[in-house]
Amino acid sequence: MNLTTKELSLLEDQLGYEQVLTKKYRAFASQCTDAQLKIKCNQIADKHQQHFNTLMGYLQ
């Protein structure tokens, strides 16, 4: 599949967003004292990491 320059640019932006969200939720999880909240933050971070991995798959 050949992506246009615009599509590649949008994909690059989205990859960046997913990386930022993953890092933020990992940071939130590390600061949580509530176990349930920590688990939820890690679950959300995992989901954004999955999104990142899926998007990267389009580039391979």
Backbone as JSON, one array per atom type, in Angstrom:
{
  "sequence": "MNLTTKELSLLEDQLGYEQVLTKKYRAFASQCTDAQLKIKCNQIADKHQQHFNTLMGYLQ",
  "N": [[0.85, -1.17, 0.0], [0.66, 2.12, -0.93], [1.21, 5.17, 0.59], [0.07, 8.53, 0.64], [1.83, 11.69, 0.79], [0.53, 13.39, 2.54], [-0.99, 11.54, 4.05], [1.08, 10.1, 5.24], [2.18, 12.11, 6.82], [0.06, 12.65, 8.57], [-0.11, 10.18, 9.81], [2.37, 10.08, 11.07], [2.02, 12.2, 12.91], [-0.07, 11.1, 14.47], [1.21, 8.86, 15.53], [3.02, 10.12, 17.2], [1.24, 11.31, 19.03], [0.14, 9.03, 20.23], [2.42, 7.96, 21.46], [3.0, 9.97, 23.34], [0.68, 9.87, 24.95], [0.88, 7.25, 25.95], [3.23, 7.47, 27.5], [2.43, 9.45, 29.34], [0.27, 8.22, 30.73], [1.66, 6.06, 31.86], [3.34, 7.48, 33.55], [1.39, 8.66, 35.21], [0.38, 6.33, 36.38], [2.6, 5.48, 37.83], [2.63, 7.31, 39.85], [0.36, 6.91, 41.27], [-1.34, 6.06, 44.25], [-3.5, 4.6, 44.81], [-4.5, 1.37, 44.19], [-6.35, 0.36, 42.3], [-6.72, 2.52, 40.59], [-4.13, 2.79, 39.62], [-3.89, 0.39, 38.18], [-5.85, 0.86, 36.21], [-4.78, 3.09, 34.88], [-2.47, 1.93, 33.81], [-3.67, 0.07, 32.12], [-4.89, 1.75, 30.26], [-2.6, 2.96, 29.21], [-1.46, 0.7, 28.04], [-3.33, 0.23, 26.02], [-2.99, 2.48, 24.38], [-0.39, 1.97, 23.59], [-0.84, -0.29, 22.06], [-2.31, 0.89, 20.0], [-0.29, 2.5, 18.9], [1.49, 0.48, 18.02], [-0.11, -0.77, 16.1], [-0.45, 1.3, 14.22], [2.23, 1.61, 13.45], [2.53, -0.74, 12.11], [1.35, -0.18, 9.67], [3.33, 1.12, 8.35], [5.18, -0.71, 7.69]],
  "CA": [[0.0, 0.0, 0.0], [1.4, 3.37, -1.0], [0.55, 6.27, 1.29], [0.41, 9.87, 0.15], [2.61, 12.51, 1.72], [-0.42, 13.86, 3.57], [-1.31, 10.4, 4.91], [2.28, 9.82, 6.04], [2.29, 13.19, 7.8], [-0.98, 12.41, 9.59], [0.29, 8.97, 10.53], [3.47, 10.49, 11.95], [1.41, 12.96, 14.0], [-0.82, 10.2, 15.34], [2.19, 8.06, 16.26], [3.51, 10.99, 18.27], [0.18, 11.44, 20.05], [0.04, 7.76, 20.96], [3.61, 7.87, 22.32], [2.82, 10.91, 24.46], [-0.36, 9.34, 25.83], [1.43, 6.09, 26.65], [4.17, 7.96, 28.53], [1.69, 10.17, 30.38], [-0.46, 7.28, 31.58], [2.65, 5.32, 32.66], [3.74, 8.4, 34.62], [0.27, 8.74, 36.15], [0.32, 5.06, 37.11], [3.71, 5.41, 38.78], [2.36, 8.23, 40.94], [-0.88, 6.52, 41.94], [-1.28, 5.28, 45.48], [-4.67, 3.73, 44.76], [-4.17, 0.22, 43.35], [-7.29, 0.26, 41.17], [-6.41, 3.62, 39.67], [-2.86, 2.43, 39.01], [-4.2, -0.64, 37.19], [-6.59, 1.5, 35.12], [-3.83, 3.91, 34.11], [-1.63, 1.01, 33.04], [-4.51, -0.5, 31.05], [-5.03, 2.8, 29.25], [-1.29, 3.07, 28.57], [-1.32, -0.48, 27.18], [-4.2, 0.42, 24.86], [-2.32, 3.45, 23.5], [0.77, 1.28, 23.02], [-1.4, -1.13, 20.99], [-2.62, 1.79, 18.88], [1.0, 2.85, 18.31], [1.99, -0.69, 17.3], [-0.96, -0.96, 14.91], [-0.07, 2.34, 13.26], [3.57, 1.28, 12.94], [2.33, -1.83, 11.16], [1.02, 0.38, 8.37], [4.56, 1.61, 7.74], [6.06, -1.84, 7.36]],
  "C": [[0.9, 1.24, 0.0], [0.59, 4.49, -0.35], [1.0, 7.59, 0.68], [1.24, 10.6, 1.2], [1.74, 13.0, 2.86], [-0.74, 12.74, 4.55], [-0.11, 10.05, 5.8], [2.46, 10.87, 7.14], [1.28, 12.99, 8.93], [-0.64, 11.19, 10.44], [1.42, 9.28, 11.51], [2.95, 11.28, 13.15], [0.72, 12.03, 14.99], [0.12, 9.31, 16.15], [2.75, 8.85, 17.44], [2.5, 11.13, 19.39], [0.09, 10.17, 20.89], [1.24, 7.56, 21.89], [3.46, 8.74, 23.55], [1.79, 10.36, 25.45], [0.14, 8.13, 26.61], [2.34, 6.54, 27.78], [3.44, 8.66, 29.67], [0.96, 9.21, 31.31], [0.47, 6.39, 32.38], [3.12, 6.19, 33.83], [2.64, 8.53, 35.67], [0.22, 7.49, 37.01], [1.42, 4.99, 38.16], [3.49, 6.31, 40.0], [1.12, 7.86, 41.76], [-0.59, 5.74, 43.22], [-2.45, 4.32, 45.57], [-4.41, 2.62, 43.75], [-5.07, 0.12, 42.12], [-7.02, 1.33, 40.12], [-5.11, 3.35, 38.92], [-3.07, 1.4, 37.91], [-4.89, -0.02, 35.98], [-5.66, 2.34, 34.25], [-2.92, 3.03, 33.26], [-2.41, 0.36, 31.9], [-4.67, 0.51, 29.91], [-3.71, 2.97, 28.5], [-1.07, 1.89, 27.62], [-2.14, -0.33, 25.9], [-3.56, 1.41, 23.87], [-1.07, 2.84, 22.87], [0.31, 0.36, 21.89], [-1.74, -0.29, 19.76], [-1.34, 2.16, 18.14], [1.53, 1.69, 17.46], [1.19, -0.95, 16.02], [-0.59, 0.05, 13.83], [1.29, 2.06, 12.64], [3.48, 0.16, 11.91], [2.01, -1.34, 9.76], [2.26, 0.87, 7.62], [5.49, 0.49, 7.3], [5.6, -2.58, 6.13]]
}
